[in-house]
Amino acid sequence: MKNIIMSETGIKSLFLVSALMVLVSLGLAACGGGGSDSGSAATYAISGQVLSGGIGLAGVAITPSAGTAVNTDGSGNYTISGLANGTYTITPSKTGYTFTPPSSSKTVSSANITNVDFTAVSTSSVQVVDCATAVTTTSVTIQNFSFSPAAVTISVNDIVKWTNAAASTTHTVTSGSSTGTTGTPDGKFDSGSITPSQTYCLKFTTSGSYPYFCTPHPSMIGAITVQ
């Protein structure tokens, strides 16, 4: 008889322990505890393009009201990633340019946002223009690690067109001086990467001398004189 009573007591104890374990498990689940996170909170991206004269403008700082600023690439494209749900004001900036719109407010709601675009207008004496529609007055060929012709004389409001005729090498047209081994940009213009067969066009609205070089190949030197 004693053995039967002990067995019943053991069964009751086992039942109580099992019930307690279930309650603890339910409590942990409700609090989100009891194990590692199933995954971090989802994040999203805002992307777009900055155009100047109909072509992408490189080196524009794109700053969100929260998050990390990025720069546009050689085609004027940008992507701000790692954004949680919320409202962000996107502001472009680059010395020598004004932008339309000056900024753009976008609300991220569990999805990426695309086509947040801006138009840049140069306030300097040199303006980027669309080669497809520009009436070119002077052409410069980029080939054999040189600009040909290297020295060009034009009139105010004339347009110069550079064409990369190299087979496989990327070049730039960057304003500033070069010793032949080291280039120092002056910030007046910078084409960014010009890949083979691509073109780059500038309109010069103020007289003066505009030396330039190729950033990856500073021995490549040219000059535009505007009369």
C-alpha atoms as one frame of an Amber mdcrd trajectory, in Angstrom:
protein
   0.000   0.000   0.000   2.890   2.308   0.801   4.384   1.733  -2.655   1.119
   2.726  -4.316   0.923   5.973  -2.321   4.533   6.855  -3.305   3.789   6.239
  -6.968   0.789   8.531  -6.853   2.893  11.215  -5.164   5.577  10.868  -7.818
   3.010  11.188 -10.564   1.630  14.353  -8.975   5.122  15.795  -8.637   5.917
  15.006 -12.253   2.686  16.654 -13.348   3.479  19.805 -11.370   7.014  20.014
 -12.820   5.720  19.557 -16.369   3.067  22.212 -15.878   5.662  24.615 -14.486
   7.943  24.029 -17.507   5.078  24.790 -19.879   4.297  28.019 -18.052   7.970
  29.088 -18.155   8.168  28.343 -21.894   5.042  30.371 -22.566   6.438  33.269
 -20.547   9.735  33.262 -22.483   7.913  33.151 -25.797   5.742  36.112 -24.826
   8.833  38.143 -23.865  10.759  37.150 -26.965  13.414  35.450 -24.857  14.688
  31.958 -24.441  16.997  31.974 -27.468  18.836  34.016 -30.049  17.035  36.556
 -32.241  15.474  35.100 -35.350  16.869  38.082 -37.321  17.569  41.826 -37.192
  14.982  44.398 -38.104  14.538  44.817 -41.844  16.128  47.838 -43.510  15.505
  49.471 -46.874  17.146  51.807 -49.405  16.495  55.114 -51.156  18.097  55.535
 -54.577  18.107  57.925 -57.506  20.222  59.914 -59.942  21.609  63.435 -60.267
  21.715  64.886 -63.804  23.470  67.988 -65.073  22.901  68.993 -68.658  21.142
  65.687 -69.231  24.003  63.470 -68.057  24.906  61.951 -64.705  26.921  64.152
 -62.361  29.605  62.396 -60.314  30.771  63.374 -56.844  27.528  64.857 -55.531
  27.146  64.373 -51.773  23.723  62.899 -51.006  22.911  63.441 -47.340  19.879
  61.918 -45.573  18.454  63.548 -42.446  19.336  60.297 -40.662  21.813  57.716
 -41.827  25.103  57.856 -43.733  25.797  60.245 -46.614  26.935  58.817 -49.957
  28.386  60.249 -53.181  27.026  59.770 -56.689  29.023  57.481 -58.954  30.338
  58.225 -62.441  26.819  57.991 -63.869  25.274  60.210 -61.204  23.580  57.306
 -59.431  23.372  56.843 -55.661  21.902  54.437 -53.127  21.429  55.085 -49.411
  20.977  51.733 -47.696  20.343  50.498 -44.161  17.300  52.702 -43.558  14.581
  51.727 -41.107  10.952  52.701 -41.626  10.535  56.440 -41.225  10.653  59.793
 -43.001  13.930  61.065 -44.452  14.923  64.339 -46.090  17.446  63.754 -48.888
  19.695  66.714 -49.727  22.237  66.899 -52.594  25.276  69.194 -52.522  28.325
  69.890 -54.671  30.433  73.022 -54.865  29.571  75.102 -57.930  26.056  73.676
 -58.409  22.487  74.392 -57.399  19.882  71.623 -57.311  16.222  71.181 -58.190
  14.548  70.285 -55.963  16.898  71.518 -53.206  15.870  68.491 -51.132  13.285
  65.723 -51.159  11.327  64.213 -48.254  10.501  60.511 -48.562   8.818  58.082
 -46.191  10.160  54.529 -46.071   7.363  52.072 -45.326   8.635  48.492 -45.553
   9.867  48.941 -49.132  12.743  50.448 -51.102  12.210  53.860 -52.721  13.649
  54.552 -56.188  13.810  57.458 -58.647  14.529  60.144 -56.058  16.214  62.284
 -58.731  17.715  65.762 -58.796  18.772  68.183 -61.538  22.021  70.107 -61.049
  22.829  73.458 -62.659  26.379  74.745 -62.670  26.967  78.178 -61.178  30.600
  78.206 -62.294  32.225  79.384 -65.504  32.109  75.839 -66.887  28.921  73.867
 -67.443  28.414  70.195 -68.241  26.160  69.771 -71.286  24.617  66.782 -73.015
  26.867  65.695 -75.889  23.887  64.200 -77.698  22.267  67.608 -78.175  25.186
  70.022 -77.830  26.518  71.894 -80.853  30.197  71.068 -80.458  32.727  73.653
 -81.584  35.925  71.754 -80.739  36.649  68.053 -80.350  39.444  66.469 -78.306
  40.344  62.803 -78.693  41.660  60.768 -75.762  43.999  58.124 -77.132  47.496
  56.698 -76.610  47.550  58.257 -73.130  47.257  61.795 -74.452  44.723  64.508
 -75.264  44.717  65.463 -78.938  44.916  68.350 -79.441  46.360  69.060 -76.004
  45.916  72.844 -76.268  42.654  74.342 -77.516  41.592  77.977 -77.980  37.871
  78.746 -78.140  35.427  81.627 -77.699  33.094  82.304 -74.764  30.067  79.938
 -74.788  31.819  77.440 -77.058  31.538  73.734 -76.292  34.401  71.247 -76.139
  33.748  67.541 -76.592  36.127  64.837 -75.351  35.875  61.305 -76.759  37.695
  58.357 -75.215  39.022  56.486 -78.256  41.180  54.136 -76.180  40.569  50.423
 -76.668  40.220  49.508 -73.003  41.531  52.285 -70.742  39.371  54.585 -68.643
  40.381  58.251 -68.364  39.147  61.483 -66.786  39.063  65.167 -67.706  39.854
  66.902 -64.417  40.536  70.626 -64.107  43.699  71.651 -62.313  47.467  71.462
 -62.638  49.740  68.457 -62.964  53.467  68.021 -62.550  53.314  64.997 -64.803
  53.383  62.630 -61.851  50.905  64.281 -59.469  47.705  66.114 -60.343  46.089
  68.813 -58.190  42.373  69.410 -58.954  41.020  72.968 -58.712  37.354  71.945
 -58.561  36.142  73.665 -61.744  35.197  70.449 -63.546  35.691  66.717 -63.303
  34.269  64.214 -65.741  34.606  61.207 -63.491  35.473  57.984 -65.298  35.158
  58.162 -69.099  35.138  54.613 -70.403  36.105  53.695 -73.981  33.731  55.225
 -76.577  32.127  57.528 -74.000  32.060  61.313 -74.434  32.133  64.345 -72.163
  31.085  67.884 -73.125  31.689  71.226 -71.423  30.443  74.727 -72.189  32.837
  77.530 -71.206  30.955  80.723 -70.309  33.841  82.851 -69.002  37.130  83.777
 -70.605  40.334  82.481 -69.052  42.725  79.546 -68.995  41.526  76.110 -67.914
  44.308  73.538 -67.494  43.303  69.926 -66.931  44.716  66.417 -66.595  43.711
  62.752 -66.287  43.418  61.686 -62.652  44.674  58.075 -63.029  47.315  59.186
 -65.581  48.600  62.629 -64.479  51.143  62.687 -67.301  48.174  63.355 -69.592
  47.840  67.153 -69.621  45.679  69.537 -71.610  44.525  73.163 -71.581  41.542
  75.172 -72.777  41.982  78.884 -73.457  38.737  80.857 -73.675  38.974  84.262
 -75.368
